[in-house]
Amino acid sequence: MRLELEPTPVEGCAGCAELTNVRDRARAVGDWTTVTDCNVYMRRHPEGHQ
């Protein structure tokens, strides 16, 4: 089984910041599906990254 580190938000990216907030709230209530979804979205979204 391969374990990957969670993506870190890119400083100054509003999209990353929002996904991080959602991920943190989901983790707090044990919603692991949303945690995983946020990680995937954070890895794939290009907006705000320069």
PDB file of N, CA, C and O in Angstrom, chain B, residues numbered from 101:
ATOM      1  N   MET B 101       0.856  -1.175   0.000  1.00  0.00           N
ATOM      2  CA  MET B 101       0.000   0.000   0.000  1.00  0.00           C
ATOM      3  C   MET B 101       0.897   1.232   0.000  1.00  0.00           C
ATOM      4  O   MET B 101       1.833   1.337   0.793  1.00  0.00           O
ATOM      5  N   ARG B 102       0.598   2.152  -0.895  1.00  0.00           N
ATOM      6  CA  ARG B 102       1.407   3.363  -1.012  1.00  0.00           C
ATOM      7  C   ARG B 102       0.706   4.524  -0.308  1.00  0.00           C
ATOM      8  O   ARG B 102      -0.447   4.838  -0.604  1.00  0.00           O
ATOM      9  N   LEU B 103       1.402   5.143   0.606  1.00  0.00           N
ATOM     10  CA  LEU B 103       0.846   6.299   1.305  1.00  0.00           C
ATOM     11  C   LEU B 103       1.474   7.565   0.760  1.00  0.00           C
ATOM     12  O   LEU B 103       2.695   7.656   0.627  1.00  0.00           O
ATOM     13  N   GLU B 104       0.648   8.530   0.450  1.00  0.00           N
ATOM     14  CA  GLU B 104       1.148   9.810  -0.047  1.00  0.00           C
ATOM     15  C   GLU B 104       0.868  10.897   0.979  1.00  0.00           C
ATOM     16  O   GLU B 104      -0.135  10.856   1.692  1.00  0.00           O
ATOM     17  N   LEU B 105       1.753  11.848   1.041  1.00  0.00           N
ATOM     18  CA  LEU B 105       1.526  12.999   1.897  1.00  0.00           C
ATOM     19  C   LEU B 105       0.411  13.845   1.304  1.00  0.00           C
ATOM     20  O   LEU B 105       0.213  13.880   0.089  1.00  0.00           O
ATOM     21  N   GLU B 106      -0.300  14.514   2.167  1.00  0.00           N
ATOM     22  CA  GLU B 106      -1.341  15.418   1.677  1.00  0.00           C
ATOM     23  C   GLU B 106      -0.697  16.608   0.981  1.00  0.00           C
ATOM     24  O   GLU B 106       0.387  17.047   1.363  1.00  0.00           O
ATOM     25  N   PRO B 107      -1.370  17.127  -0.042  1.00  0.00           N
ATOM     26  CA  PRO B 107      -0.832  18.309  -0.711  1.00  0.00           C
ATOM     27  C   PRO B 107      -0.875  19.508   0.233  1.00  0.00           C
ATOM     28  O   PRO B 107      -1.783  19.639   1.053  1.00  0.00           O
ATOM     29  N   THR B 108       0.108  20.365   0.103  1.00  0.00           N
ATOM     30  CA  THR B 108       0.128  21.578   0.909  1.00  0.00           C
ATOM     31  C   THR B 108      -0.408  22.723   0.063  1.00  0.00           C
ATOM     32  O   THR B 108      -0.176  22.758  -1.146  1.00  0.00           O
ATOM     33  N   PRO B 109      -1.112  23.649   0.672  1.00  0.00           N
ATOM     34  CA  PRO B 109      -1.665  24.767  -0.095  1.00  0.00           C
ATOM     35  C   PRO B 109      -0.560  25.686  -0.610  1.00  0.00           C
ATOM     36  O   PRO B 109       0.468  25.881   0.038  1.00  0.00           O
ATOM     37  N   VAL B 110      -0.800  26.236  -1.777  1.00  0.00           N
ATOM     38  CA  VAL B 110       0.119  27.214  -2.345  1.00  0.00           C
ATOM     39  C   VAL B 110      -0.198  28.564  -1.726  1.00  0.00           C
ATOM     40  O   VAL B 110      -1.345  29.011  -1.766  1.00  0.00           O
ATOM     41  N   GLU B 111       0.796  29.212  -1.158  1.00  0.00           N
ATOM     42  CA  GLU B 111       0.593  30.502  -0.505  1.00  0.00           C
ATOM     43  C   GLU B 111       0.009  31.510  -1.484  1.00  0.00           C
ATOM     44  O   GLU B 111       0.487  31.647  -2.610  1.00  0.00           O
ATOM     45  N   GLY B 112      -1.021  32.207  -1.048  1.00  0.00           N
ATOM     46  CA  GLY B 112      -1.658  33.227  -1.867  1.00  0.00           C
ATOM     47  C   GLY B 112      -2.745  32.707  -2.790  1.00  0.00           C
ATOM     48  O   GLY B 112      -3.368  33.489  -3.509  1.00  0.00           O
ATOM     49  N   CYS B 113      -2.986  31.401  -2.784  1.00  0.00           N
ATOM     50  CA  CYS B 113      -4.016  30.821  -3.651  1.00  0.00           C
ATOM     51  C   CYS B 113      -5.311  30.664  -2.860  1.00  0.00           C
ATOM     52  O   CYS B 113      -5.381  29.886  -1.909  1.00  0.00           O
ATOM     53  N   ALA B 114      -6.331  31.410  -3.266  1.00  0.00           N
ATOM     54  CA  ALA B 114      -7.617  31.350  -2.571  1.00  0.00           C
ATOM     55  C   ALA B 114      -8.247  29.967  -2.682  1.00  0.00           C
ATOM     56  O   ALA B 114      -8.886  29.499  -1.739  1.00  0.00           O
ATOM     57  N   GLY B 115      -8.073  29.311  -3.826  1.00  0.00           N
ATOM     58  CA  GLY B 115      -8.630  27.965  -4.020  1.00  0.00           C
ATOM     59  C   GLY B 115      -8.020  26.972  -3.047  1.00  0.00           C
ATOM     60  O   GLY B 115      -8.735  26.187  -2.425  1.00  0.00           O
ATOM     61  N   CYS B 116      -6.697  27.004  -2.914  1.00  0.00           N
ATOM     62  CA  CYS B 116      -6.022  26.118  -1.964  1.00  0.00           C
ATOM     63  C   CYS B 116      -6.467  26.407  -0.532  1.00  0.00           C
ATOM     64  O   CYS B 116      -6.689  25.486   0.255  1.00  0.00           O
ATOM     65  N   ALA B 117      -6.593  27.673  -0.206  1.00  0.00           N
ATOM     66  CA  ALA B 117      -7.004  28.047   1.149  1.00  0.00           C
ATOM     67  C   ALA B 117      -8.392  27.505   1.468  1.00  0.00           C
ATOM     68  O   ALA B 117      -8.615  26.969   2.553  1.00  0.00           O
ATOM     69  N   GLU B 118      -9.316  27.639   0.539  1.00  0.00           N
ATOM     70  CA  GLU B 118     -10.678  27.138   0.756  1.00  0.00           C
ATOM     71  C   GLU B 118     -10.691  25.625   0.873  1.00  0.00           C
ATOM     72  O   GLU B 118     -11.357  25.077   1.752  1.00  0.00           O
ATOM     73  N   LEU B 119      -9.968  24.948   0.001  1.00  0.00           N
ATOM     74  CA  LEU B 119      -9.914  23.483   0.070  1.00  0.00           C
ATOM     75  C   LEU B 119      -9.288  23.012   1.378  1.00  0.00           C
ATOM     76  O   LEU B 119      -9.712  22.002   1.941  1.00  0.00           O
ATOM     77  N   THR B 120      -8.297  23.727   1.859  1.00  0.00           N
ATOM     78  CA  THR B 120      -7.675  23.377   3.134  1.00  0.00           C
ATOM     79  C   THR B 120      -8.666  23.544   4.277  1.00  0.00           C
ATOM     80  O   THR B 120      -8.727  22.703   5.173  1.00  0.00           O
ATOM     81  N   ASN B 121      -9.441  24.623   4.253  1.00  0.00           N
ATOM     82  CA  ASN B 121     -10.450  24.847   5.297  1.00  0.00           C
ATOM     83  C   ASN B 121     -11.508  23.753   5.287  1.00  0.00           C
ATOM     84  O   ASN B 121     -11.877  23.232   6.339  1.00  0.00           O
ATOM     85  N   VAL B 122     -11.995  23.405   4.103  1.00  0.00           N
ATOM     86  CA  VAL B 122     -13.011  22.350   3.987  1.00  0.00           C
ATOM     87  C   VAL B 122     -12.422  21.018   4.464  1.00  0.00           C
ATOM     88  O   VAL B 122     -13.073  20.270   5.194  1.00  0.00           O
ATOM     89  N   ARG B 123     -11.199  20.733   4.050  1.00  0.00           N
ATOM     90  CA  ARG B 123     -10.534  19.486   4.441  1.00  0.00           C
ATOM     91  C   ARG B 123     -10.392  19.408   5.957  1.00  0.00           C
ATOM     92  O   ARG B 123     -10.651  18.360   6.548  1.00  0.00           O
ATOM     93  N   ASP B 124      -9.985  20.499   6.587  1.00  0.00           N
ATOM     94  CA  ASP B 124      -9.813  20.508   8.044  1.00  0.00           C
ATOM     95  C   ASP B 124     -11.139  20.286   8.768  1.00  0.00           C
ATOM     96  O   ASP B 124     -11.199  19.546   9.750  1.00  0.00           O
ATOM     97  N   ARG B 125     -12.201  20.928   8.280  1.00  0.00           N
ATOM     98  CA  ARG B 125     -13.518  20.734   8.906  1.00  0.00           C
ATOM     99  C   ARG B 125     -14.001  19.298   8.711  1.00  0.00           C
ATOM    100  O   ARG B 125     -14.571  18.706   9.628  1.00  0.00           O
ATOM    101  N   ALA B 126     -13.780  18.741   7.535  1.00  0.00           N
ATOM    102  CA  ALA B 126     -14.193  17.362   7.262  1.00  0.00           C
ATOM    103  C   ALA B 126     -13.438  16.386   8.159  1.00  0.00           C
ATOM    104  O   ALA B 126     -14.024  15.451   8.706  1.00  0.00           O
ATOM    105  N   ARG B 127     -12.146  16.609   8.302  1.00  0.00           N
ATOM    106  CA  ARG B 127     -11.339  15.734   9.154  1.00  0.00           C
ATOM    107  C   ARG B 127     -11.843  15.775  10.594  1.00  0.00           C
ATOM    108  O   ARG B 127     -11.875  14.747  11.270  1.00  0.00           O
ATOM    109  N   ALA B 128     -12.235  16.957  11.064  1.00  0.00           N
ATOM    110  CA  ALA B 128     -12.693  17.118  12.449  1.00  0.00           C
ATOM    111  C   ALA B 128     -13.930  16.281  12.750  1.00  0.00           C
ATOM    112  O   ALA B 128     -14.146  15.879  13.893  1.00  0.00           O
ATOM    113  N   VAL B 129     -14.750  16.015  11.717  1.00  0.00           N
ATOM    114  CA  VAL B 129     -15.969  15.227  11.940  1.00  0.00           C
ATOM    115  C   VAL B 129     -15.848  13.810  11.377  1.00  0.00           C
ATOM    116  O   VAL B 129     -16.826  13.063  11.351  1.00  0.00           O
ATOM    117  N   GLY B 130     -14.645  13.444  10.928  1.00  0.00           N
ATOM    118  CA  GLY B 130     -14.436  12.087  10.440  1.00  0.00           C
ATOM    119  C   GLY B 130     -14.965  11.811   9.049  1.00  0.00           C
ATOM    120  O   GLY B 130     -15.220  10.658   8.701  1.00  0.00           O
ATOM    121  N   ASP B 131     -15.134  12.849   8.247  1.00  0.00           N
ATOM    122  CA  ASP B 131     -15.634  12.706   6.873  1.00  0.00           C
ATOM    123  C   ASP B 131     -14.442  12.490   5.935  1.00  0.00           C
ATOM    124  O   ASP B 131     -13.978  13.422   5.279  1.00  0.00           O
ATOM    125  N   TRP B 132     -13.962  11.258   5.885  1.00  0.00           N
ATOM    126  CA  TRP B 132     -12.736  10.948   5.153  1.00  0.00           C
ATOM    127  C   TRP B 132     -12.919  11.020   3.641  1.00  0.00           C
ATOM    128  O   TRP B 132     -11.950  11.239   2.915  1.00  0.00           O
ATOM    129  N   THR B 133     -14.138  10.840   3.159  1.00  0.00           N
ATOM    130  CA  THR B 133     -14.399  10.979   1.722  1.00  0.00           C
ATOM    131  C   THR B 133     -14.138  12.413   1.289  1.00  0.00           C
ATOM    132  O   THR B 133     -13.496  12.645   0.265  1.00  0.00           O
ATOM    133  N   THR B 134     -14.627  13.365   2.053  1.00  0.00           N
ATOM    134  CA  THR B 134     -14.413  14.773   1.715  1.00  0.00           C
ATOM    135  C   THR B 134     -12.948  15.151   1.869  1.00  0.00           C
ATOM    136  O   THR B 134     -12.429  15.934   1.073  1.00  0.00           O
ATOM    137  N   VAL B 135     -12.274  14.611   2.872  1.00  0.00           N
ATOM    138  CA  VAL B 135     -10.839  14.862   3.031  1.00  0.00           C
ATOM    139  C   VAL B 135     -10.101  14.413   1.775  1.00  0.00           C
ATOM    140  O   VAL B 135      -9.267  15.149   1.247  1.00  0.00           O
ATOM    141  N   THR B 136     -10.401  13.221   1.301  1.00  0.00           N
ATOM    142  CA  THR B 136      -9.767  12.694   0.094  1.00  0.00           C
ATOM    143  C   THR B 136     -10.111  13.536  -1.122  1.00  0.00           C
ATOM    144  O   THR B 136      -9.236  13.842  -1.931  1.00  0.00           O
ATOM    145  N   ASP B 137     -11.374  13.914  -1.260  1.00  0.00           N
ATOM    146  CA  ASP B 137     -11.792  14.750  -2.389  1.00  0.00           C
ATOM    147  C   ASP B 137     -11.033  16.073  -2.406  1.00  0.00           C
ATOM    148  O   ASP B 137     -10.571  16.511  -3.460  1.00  0.00           O
ATOM    149  N   CYS B 138     -10.905  16.704  -1.255  1.00  0.00           N
ATOM    150  CA  CYS B 138     -10.181  17.973  -1.181  1.00  0.00           C
ATOM    151  C   CYS B 138      -8.720  17.794  -1.592  1.00  0.00           C
ATOM    152  O   CYS B 138      -8.157  18.645  -2.281  1.00  0.00           O
ATOM    153  N   ASN B 139      -8.117  16.701  -1.173  1.00  0.00           N
ATOM    154  CA  ASN B 139      -6.732  16.437  -1.569  1.00  0.00           C
ATOM    155  C   ASN B 139      -6.616  16.289  -3.079  1.00  0.00           C
ATOM    156  O   ASN B 139      -5.682  16.818  -3.681  1.00  0.00           O
ATOM    157  N   VAL B 140      -7.547  15.580  -3.696  1.00  0.00           N
ATOM    158  CA  VAL B 140      -7.531  15.407  -5.151  1.00  0.00           C
ATOM    159  C   VAL B 140      -7.727  16.753  -5.842  1.00  0.00           C
ATOM    160  O   VAL B 140      -6.991  17.085  -6.771  1.00  0.00           O
ATOM    161  N   TYR B 141      -8.707  17.523  -5.399  1.00  0.00           N
ATOM    162  CA  TYR B 141      -8.962  18.832  -6.019  1.00  0.00           C
ATOM    163  C   TYR B 141      -7.758  19.749  -5.867  1.00  0.00           C
ATOM    164  O   TYR B 141      -7.414  20.488  -6.790  1.00  0.00           O
ATOM    165  N   MET B 142      -7.114  19.702  -4.698  1.00  0.00           N
ATOM    166  CA  MET B 142      -5.967  20.576  -4.478  1.00  0.00           C
ATOM    167  C   MET B 142      -4.804  20.200  -5.410  1.00  0.00           C
ATOM    168  O   MET B 142      -4.087  21.070  -5.904  1.00  0.00           O
ATOM    169  N   ARG B 143      -4.634  18.925  -5.636  1.00  0.00           N
ATOM    170  CA  ARG B 143      -3.555  18.488  -6.542  1.00  0.00           C
ATOM    171  C   ARG B 143      -3.834  18.864  -7.982  1.00  0.00           C
ATOM    172  O   ARG B 143      -2.901  19.086  -8.753  1.00  0.00           O
ATOM    173  N   ARG B 144      -5.098  18.941  -8.360  1.00  0.00           N
ATOM    174  CA  ARG B 144      -5.449  19.117  -9.770  1.00  0.00           C
ATOM    175  C   ARG B 144      -5.781  20.527 -10.206  1.00  0.00           C
ATOM    176  O   ARG B 144      -5.751  20.810 -11.404  1.00  0.00           O
ATOM    177  N   HIS B 145      -6.093  21.414  -9.298  1.00  0.00           N
ATOM    178  CA  HIS B 145      -6.556  22.734  -9.722  1.00  0.00           C
ATOM    179  C   HIS B 145      -5.369  23.653 -10.062  1.00  0.00           C
ATOM    180  O   HIS B 145      -4.400  23.718  -9.305  1.00  0.00           O
ATOM    181  N   PRO B 146      -5.445  24.350 -11.180  1.00  0.00           N
ATOM    182  CA  PRO B 146      -4.338  25.231 -11.582  1.00  0.00           C
ATOM    183  C   PRO B 146      -4.527  26.707 -11.222  1.00  0.00           C
ATOM    184  O   PRO B 146      -3.560  27.469 -11.266  1.00  0.00           O
ATOM    185  N   GLU B 147      -5.733  27.127 -10.872  1.00  0.00           N
ATOM    186  CA  GLU B 147      -5.999  28.541 -10.653  1.00  0.00           C
ATOM    187  C   GLU B 147      -5.238  29.068  -9.455  1.00  0.00           C
ATOM    188  O   GLU B 147      -5.183  28.424  -8.408  1.00  0.00           O
ATOM    189  N   GLY B 148      -4.652  30.241  -9.613  1.00  0.00           N
ATOM    190  CA  GLY B 148      -3.963  30.887  -8.513  1.00  0.00           C
ATOM    191  C   GLY B 148      -2.503  30.506  -8.352  1.00  0.00           C
ATOM    192  O   GLY B 148      -1.799  31.079  -7.521  1.00  0.00           O
ATOM    193  N   HIS B 149      -2.046  29.554  -9.131  1.00  0.00           N
ATOM    194  CA  HIS B 149      -0.649  29.122  -9.027  1.00  0.00           C
ATOM    195  C   HIS B 149       0.170  29.791 -10.109  1.00  0.00           C
ATOM    196  O   HIS B 149      -0.076  29.603 -11.300  1.00  0.00           O
ATOM    197  N   GLN B 150       1.137  30.566  -9.688  1.00  0.00           N
ATOM    198  CA  GLN B 150       2.010  31.293 -10.631  1.00  0.00           C
ATOM    199  C   GLN B 150       3.437  30.860 -10.434  1.00  0.00           C
ATOM    200  O   GLN B 150       4.331  31.348 -11.126  1.00  0.00           O
TER     201      GLN B 150
END
